[in-house]
Amino acid sequence: MFGICNLSVVPCRLEPSDRSEMVTQLLFGESFDIIETTEKWAKIKTHYDGYECWIDKKQFLIADEKQIATSKNNKFLSTDLLQIITNKATQTVFPIMLGSTLPSFLSNECKIGNQTFVFDGPTVPEIQKNKSKKYTRESICETAMLLVNAPYLWGGRTALGIDCSGFSQLIYKLNGIMLLRDAYQQAQQGTTLSFIEEAEPGDLAFFDNEDGKIIHVGIMLNEQQIIHASGCVRIDKLDHFGIFNEQTQKYSHRLRIIKSLI
């Protein structure tokens, strides 16, 4: 059984309970496998990054295999922080977020299950091809700047609230590169750089705790700066030791590794 998110954003929880922590979010147009159900909840595995979590059964559309196969064709992503989409049949209007998926997108229309939606905002193909290394790095940094001052939210993936790995995943997604959901998972992707001096804008820097567990990630900018979600999406200095917060005059995160995926 399959499902597709037909709402602006849906909370995904660790356990099948409204009181359980939110571990991630589904954005409009994202699809998933349904691997278990209860009376109220569905346990899902997302198609984009293979993440498993629980969502309310009232907050998605059931889809069949044919609809899922069709939704994989001609996928585009919304590139506005917030944009309006319209249900063609009901003329219902509601907002969708930056990075939302528009399956089978053609002539300003997309298909979600049996429903058709009209979208007139700016878009980009989900998987971008034939981009040079330089352009990809520049576009990653430019896209990241769109979310400066977005508030931190554990499990968040939107400009209204986002966590560190949700931020890096969303920015890379908008630039045609798939990252896994959590920081420790992302740290297993790409090529490890030996020295911070080898890093280029768009590379990912990872940070650990006293137990050596990866707990944070950010995106490298020029001149040894990093943009990351900590309290809000912010720009800080980065050196061999880690992230230095000029407001507190302290290091907030300890550098572990830098990875290149470009």
Wavefront OBJ file of the C-alpha trace (Angstrom):
o trace
v 0.000 0.000 0.000
v 1.188 3.511 -0.793
v 0.379 7.077 0.164
v 1.054 10.642 -1.020
v 1.059 13.806 1.079
v -1.715 16.141 -0.140
v -1.338 18.747 2.616
v 1.132 21.606 3.062
v 3.190 19.809 5.697
v 2.507 16.768 7.887
v 4.250 15.915 11.185
v 5.910 12.502 11.299
v 6.302 10.959 14.727
v 8.557 8.427 16.398
v 5.593 6.510 17.840
v 1.867 6.315 16.893
v 0.770 9.063 19.278
v 0.096 12.805 19.066
v 2.315 13.155 22.136
v 5.264 11.400 20.504
v 8.181 13.540 19.315
v 8.159 14.781 15.735
v 11.180 13.264 13.973
v 10.601 14.683 10.490
v 7.924 16.160 8.239
v 6.296 15.270 4.939
v 5.977 18.046 2.386
v 3.267 18.297 -0.236
v 3.662 15.736 -3.026
v 6.048 13.380 -1.230
v 5.154 9.693 -1.462
v 5.792 6.684 0.744
v 5.165 3.002 1.442
v 2.648 2.154 4.170
v 4.245 -0.668 6.140
v 1.936 -0.916 9.173
v -1.353 0.555 10.346
v -3.400 0.982 13.504
v -6.901 2.435 13.840
v -5.566 5.993 13.676
v -1.957 5.782 12.527
v 0.136 4.563 9.604
v 3.782 3.627 9.819
v 5.467 4.742 6.608
v 8.772 4.532 4.770
v 9.397 7.589 2.638
v 10.369 7.085 -0.989
v 12.793 10.026 -1.047
v 15.126 9.007 1.779
v 13.803 5.724 3.199
v 12.908 7.269 6.558
v 10.490 5.340 8.791
v 7.991 7.157 11.014
v 4.308 7.373 11.954
v 1.694 9.750 10.511
v -2.007 10.337 11.146
v -4.160 8.373 8.686
v -6.299 11.467 8.046
v -3.340 13.406 6.662
v -2.573 11.752 3.323
v -4.121 10.162 0.241
v -4.014 6.434 -0.386
v -2.402 5.666 -3.763
v -2.059 2.539 -5.850
v 1.070 1.276 -7.582
v 0.137 2.871 -10.905
v -0.390 6.285 -9.307
v 2.969 6.047 -7.530
v 4.714 5.039 -10.765
v 3.074 7.968 -12.565
v 4.024 10.394 -9.777
v 7.707 9.609 -10.349
v 7.553 11.104 -13.838
v 8.405 14.733 -14.514
v 8.822 15.725 -10.872
v 9.420 19.379 -10.068
v 10.023 21.234 -6.796
v 8.579 24.530 -5.603
v 11.351 27.105 -5.106
v 9.460 29.864 -3.259
v 9.599 29.950 0.540
v 5.796 29.891 0.487
v 3.515 29.635 -2.535
v -0.164 28.964 -3.258
v -1.526 25.842 -4.948
v -5.127 25.216 -6.059
v -7.149 22.014 -6.135
v -8.574 22.161 -9.663
v -11.810 20.301 -8.900
v -12.765 22.054 -5.660
v -10.942 25.369 -6.261
v -9.575 25.044 -2.740
v -6.467 27.178 -2.248
v -3.747 26.451 0.305
v -0.011 27.138 0.793
v 2.893 24.818 0.051
v 6.469 25.174 1.261
v 9.886 25.500 -0.343
v 10.962 22.085 -1.669
v 7.455 20.670 -2.020
v 7.124 18.068 -4.771
v 4.970 18.544 -7.870
v 4.550 15.073 -9.438
v 3.702 14.721 -13.138
v 4.052 18.487 -13.511
v 3.020 19.797 -16.923
v 1.439 23.075 -18.063
v 1.248 24.338 -14.466
v -0.635 21.256 -13.272
v 0.441 18.301 -11.125
v -1.213 15.048 -10.086
v -1.580 13.777 -6.518
v -3.408 10.463 -6.668
v -6.606 11.169 -8.595
v -6.501 14.871 -7.798
v -5.190 17.640 -10.049
v -3.589 20.800 -8.651
v -2.753 24.070 -10.388
v 0.549 25.737 -9.501
v 1.861 28.956 -11.054
v 4.947 29.503 -8.900
v 8.646 29.032 -9.789
v 9.945 25.461 -9.980
v 13.064 23.423 -10.612
v 13.366 19.757 -11.715
v 13.786 17.388 -8.753
v 16.895 15.833 -10.324
v 18.994 18.390 -12.137
v 21.360 17.167 -14.813
v 24.337 18.594 -16.683
v 25.284 21.106 -13.972
v 28.931 22.051 -13.575
v 30.628 21.625 -10.199
v 31.074 25.383 -9.792
v 27.449 26.183 -10.559
v 26.192 23.503 -8.175
v 28.307 24.865 -5.309
v 27.183 28.422 -5.984
v 23.528 27.434 -6.181
v 23.728 25.431 -2.939
v 25.041 28.487 -1.083
v 22.522 30.813 -2.730
v 19.637 28.496 -1.849
v 20.861 28.147 1.747
v 20.750 31.926 2.190
v 16.987 31.870 1.547
v 16.455 30.332 4.972
v 18.584 32.680 7.094
v 16.747 33.340 10.402
v 14.293 30.461 9.894
v 13.579 29.177 13.437
v 15.017 25.894 14.668
v 12.470 23.089 15.052
v 13.368 19.508 15.939
v 12.200 17.363 13.008
v 11.350 20.415 10.897
v 11.918 20.708 7.144
v 10.430 24.124 6.254
v 11.212 27.825 6.532
v 8.686 27.977 9.386
v 10.839 25.600 11.438
v 13.781 23.397 10.526
v 16.492 21.320 12.180
v 20.145 21.053 11.145
v 19.893 17.939 8.982
v 16.498 18.957 7.615
v 18.165 22.177 6.486
v 21.062 20.480 4.692
v 18.736 17.882 3.155
v 16.302 20.511 1.856
v 19.035 22.710 0.363
v 20.680 19.756 -1.394
v 17.283 18.471 -2.571
v 16.618 21.795 -4.292
v 19.958 21.389 -6.060
v 19.333 17.865 -7.335
v 21.336 15.937 -4.708
v 19.700 13.435 -2.352
v 20.791 13.464 1.289
v 19.547 11.064 3.933
v 17.489 12.543 6.772
v 19.626 12.572 9.919
v 23.074 14.114 10.425
v 24.761 10.811 11.298
v 23.305 9.272 8.117
v 24.459 12.174 5.955
v 27.951 11.817 7.439
v 28.150 8.391 5.792
v 27.652 9.890 2.325
v 30.209 11.554 0.076
v 34.012 11.818 0.259
v 35.860 12.704 3.452
v 38.280 15.646 3.208
v 41.576 15.452 5.077
v 41.844 19.123 6.067
v 39.481 22.051 6.489
v 41.601 23.931 3.933
v 40.425 21.451 1.284
v 36.777 22.376 1.858
v 34.858 24.377 -0.712
v 31.536 26.215 -0.495
v 28.687 23.719 -0.478
v 30.584 20.986 1.373
v 29.059 19.571 4.560
v 30.716 19.901 7.972
v 29.739 17.452 10.726
v 30.097 17.814 14.472
v 30.111 15.302 17.310
v 29.472 15.121 21.051
v 31.706 13.836 23.834
v 30.760 10.258 22.946
v 31.864 10.731 19.327
v 28.303 10.635 17.960
v 27.510 12.915 15.015
v 24.891 15.363 16.297
v 25.057 18.381 13.968
v 25.643 19.361 10.343
v 26.049 22.595 8.424
v 26.894 23.832 4.924
v 30.265 25.435 4.234
v 30.364 28.952 2.796
v 33.284 31.125 1.670
v 36.048 32.374 4.012
v 35.661 29.614 6.593
v 32.056 30.395 7.364
v 29.226 27.940 7.863
v 25.453 28.244 7.588
v 23.528 25.931 9.895
v 20.362 25.597 11.984
v 21.094 26.259 15.655
v 18.412 28.312 17.389
v 17.734 29.611 13.895
v 19.421 29.284 10.532
v 22.545 31.413 11.039
v 26.025 32.064 9.696
v 29.004 31.515 12.004
v 32.771 31.179 11.775
v 34.323 27.731 11.386
v 37.891 26.629 12.129
v 39.773 23.417 12.986
v 38.085 23.263 16.392
v 34.509 23.841 15.291
v 31.818 26.524 15.090
v 32.614 29.775 16.895
v 29.622 31.860 17.956
v 30.642 35.530 18.045
v 27.621 36.448 20.164
v 28.598 34.135 23.010
v 32.341 34.194 22.228
v 32.341 30.411 22.608
v 32.574 27.328 20.425
v 29.092 25.862 20.047
v 29.949 22.668 18.111
v 33.079 20.508 17.838
v 34.209 19.697 14.294
v 34.452 16.018 13.418
v 34.651 15.660 9.610
v 33.998 17.504 6.368
v 32.409 15.670 3.461
v 32.087 16.553 -0.226
v 29.148 15.249 -2.259
v 29.648 17.441 -5.291
l 1 2 3 4 5 6 7 8 9 10 11 12 13 14 15 16 17 18 19 20 21 22 23 24 25 26 27 28 29 30 31 32 33 34 35 36 37 38 39 40 41 42 43 44 45 46 47 48 49 50 51 52 53 54 55 56 57 58 59 60 61 62 63 64 65 66 67 68 69 70 71 72 73 74 75 76 77 78 79 80 81 82 83 84 85 86 87 88 89 90 91 92 93 94 95 96 97 98 99 100 101 102 103 104 105 106 107 108 109 110 111 112 113 114 115 116 117 118 119 120 121 122 123 124 125 126 127 128 129 130 131 132 133 134 135 136 137 138 139 140 141 142 143 144 145 146 147 148 149 150 151 152 153 154 155 156 157 158 159 160 161 162 163 164 165 166 167 168 169 170 171 172 173 174 175 176 177 178 179 180 181 182 183 184 185 186 187 188 189 190 191 192 193 194 195 196 197 198 199 200 201 202 203 204 205 206 207 208 209 210 211 212 213 214 215 216 217 218 219 220 221 222 223 224 225 226 227 228 229 230 231 232 233 234 235 236 237 238 239 240 241 242 243 244 245 246 247 248 249 250 251 252 253 254 255 256 257 258 259 260 261 262
